[in-house]
């Protein structure tokens, strides 16, 4: 069941953190530490997908996007707190400080597992006959939507990897501006995400949101490119701030439209498979993005930003027909259910 899976993955993550801490203290071996952190990463992705499926199974359809938006705000709050704790550990710079952060993180996942035991059981119980076949891969419009969604989520490594390197190597902006942009992004998501989610009420508005997100991300990339055109640190910082605001607008609108598409086009009887596929876009973007984006943005600078923005805009536009295709397929599948019964 989804609830027990979520609890189990939380425990796996907590165990991985504890093992990583002990391994780092007793036998500092890079290969072993990397293997443990890989387990942590797998658990993190699996927990995110299971959480998405839990929302699909326990929350009424009309409230899913808003509930998911509130979860997103909570996650971003946690990221902010975690970044602060990590920064404090780096400032102290001792082994004990690093281990304390890891152990604290493990405890939070144990608390998370305890909280999830109080969740209501999903409305769609797991079938007694389990099939390992990946039927979701036969849902061609859903696979196409998930692939396009992964392309849109390249904005994540853009913000965390490509932009900081671009600021440090191609602009005159002060080094602390990287941290300032992270704070601006976090504050923007906290303030705007739930409001953006309320604007998406159906597949049509979701497709519109995705199209607008692509255009906003295109505009942000164009503005970021302009930051390299000035030698003034303060002007460069102002330009980067404007681009970051546009990026936040694109991010919150993208998230709202993406969540609705992922929920509305999925098979309601097998949320694990469908939400798992759709949620895989984020870790895929995080894995591939740094290599592609650094080569594009640092190797090609201004034109590279424009190419990246064009990818966002084109993907947002393509989402419209793909979502309409998926809506027709899902409506046909739902109409066959009463006849089959």
Secondary structure, DSSP 8 states (H G I E B T S, - for coil): -HHHHHHHHHHHHHHHHHHHHHHHHH---HHHHHHHHHHHHHHHHHHHHHHHHHHHHHS-GGGHHHHHHHHHHHHHHHHHHHHHHHHHHHHH--HHHHHHHHHHHHHHHHHHHHHHTTS---SS---SS---S-GGGG-HHHHHHHHHHHHHTTHHHIIIIIHHHHHHHH--S-TTHHHHHHHHHHHHHHHHHHHHHTT--SHHHHHHHHHHHHHHHHHHHHHHHHGGG---HHHHHHHHHHHHHHHHHHHHHHHHHHHHHHHHTS-TT-HHHHHHHHHHHHHHHHHHHHHHHHHHHHHHHHHHHHHHHHHHHHHHHHHHHHHHHHHHHHHHHHHHHHHH-
